[in-house]
Structure formats: C-alpha cells, structure tokens
Amino acid sequence: MAHEENDPDEPHGSPRVEFTPDAADLVRRLTQDHGPLMFHQSGGCCDGSAPMCYPEGEFRTGASDVRLASLTVEGVAAPVPFWMSKSQYEVWSHTRLIVDVVPGRGSGFSLEAPEGVRFLIRSRLVGS
C-alpha cells in the first residue's frame, strides 16, 4: 500500500488517505505514461463523487480546496498530492479514505478512463 507522508500544509485532524495495492500499481503505470500525478475529489454529482486523477498541475486548486495528503508510492519519484473540495472535506472529515481501483468506466477526464478501470473511494471511520 502507498502511505501518507507527513505534510506540513495538511490541516490538523485531516482524514488519512491511502492507496490499495491495486490503486498503487495503477498510479505507477499512469505515472510512467503521464509523469507526476495528482488526485482531486470534488463534491459534484455523477463522477464528481469519484477521485479524479490528473497530471500534476492540470487541475487548478484554490481556496475552495484542501490538500489532505501527499502519498508516497514505491517506484514513483514524487509524492502524489490528494486534494478535496472544502465542502466534501466537511462531509468526509471523520473518515479514513482508501483509494481503490475497480473494473468499469469512470469519467473521461480522469487518466485511468482508457484503462477500463476507475478509481473509487472506500472509507471507514477514523479510529476504526
């Protein structure tokens, strides 16, 4: 599994984020094809509730976003930042977020879409 790196810009008490082994494998493949990556989880409808993977810097973050973690993945040179909209963060702040990958087609904007899989958030309460 990929693990969270201590990030001085993370808000105190933020949920922990991790990749499953399958998600970390996909992150390694996508990094080879696209370079450094980033994730963003919005609070929108449809695929907006799924984590979206972009080349780092392609999705503009701002004051309405929170960087929850910088995830270290073995075999990937740079930590992978995971961002979430503030409104979504308020809903998910009590959970541990686990980024997994499942068969199926997600959003056409997320880098994994052509692979026939999609990233998915699994969660459990913090402390459990």
N, C-alpha and C positions, 0 to 999 in steps of 0.2 A: 504494500500500500504506500501511496505517497503520503508524506507527513507535512504538517503545518510548520512553517518556520516562524520564529518569533519576529513580529513585525512592529516596529515602534509606532507606526501610524495607525495600527488597529485600535478600534475603540475598546475601552475596558469592558470586560464581560461579554465580548462578542462570541457568537457561536463558533464552535470549532468546525473546520471543514476538512474533508479528506477525500481522496480518490480510492475507489476499489482497485484491485489489481487489474481488472479488465479495462477500467477507465484510464489507469496509468499507462497501460500498453497502447491504448488508442492515442493518448496525449503524446507518447514517444513517436508514434508513426506520423501524426499530424505535424509535430514539430520538425521532423525530417523534411516534410513536404512544404511547410509554410513558414518555418522559422519560429521565433518566440511567440507564445500564445498568451491569451488572457480569457477569462470567463466573466460573463455578466449574467446575473439573474434579475429579471425585472418582475414587476407585479402585473404585467399585462395579461390580456386574455389569450386564448389559443396557445401558441408556442411561447408566449411571453412568460408562462409559468415554468418553462424548462430552462436549464442553464444553457446559455449560448456561448460557443467557442469561436473566437476571432483571432486573427493575427494581432499580436500585441500592438496597441495604439490605434487599431482600426475603429474600435467603438469608443466614442468620446464619453468619458466620465466627467462628472462635475459635482456641484454642491448637492445634488439630489441623489448621489451615490455614496456607498460606504465600501471601503476595501476591507473585506473580512479576513483575508489570509493571503499569504504568498506561499504556495505549495511547492515543496521540493519533490521532484520526481527523478528517481535513479535513471541516469542516461540522458537527462535533459539538463543542459548547461545552466539555464536561468530559471529561477523560481517562477511559477505560474501564478499571477495575481488572480484572485477571485473577488469580484465586485458584486454588490447587490444594491438595488434601489432602496433608499431610506424607508419608503412605505412598506416594501416587502420585508426589510430587516425588522421593522417593528413587529410584524406578524411572526417571523421565524426566530426571533432573538433568544428564545428559550430552548432551541433545538440544536442538535449536532447535525450538520449537513454532510451527507455522504453522496458524492458524485459517482454514479454508476453508468454503465452503458448497456443498452438493450437493443435487440433487433427491432427494426422499424424505421420509418422515415420521420424525421423531425423537421425543423424549419429549414428552408432553403438557404437561409443566411448563415447558419452555423456550419463550421468547417466539416463536421462529420457527416452531413447530409448525403453526399455522394457515396459514402461507405456502406449505406444500407442499415445503419445503426443510428441511435440517438442517445445523447446524454440525458440522464434522468436524476432527479434528486430523491434520495431516500433520507429519512430523518428519524431521529429519536430524541427524546427529551434529554437535555444536558444533565449529566449526573447519572444517567441510566446506562 
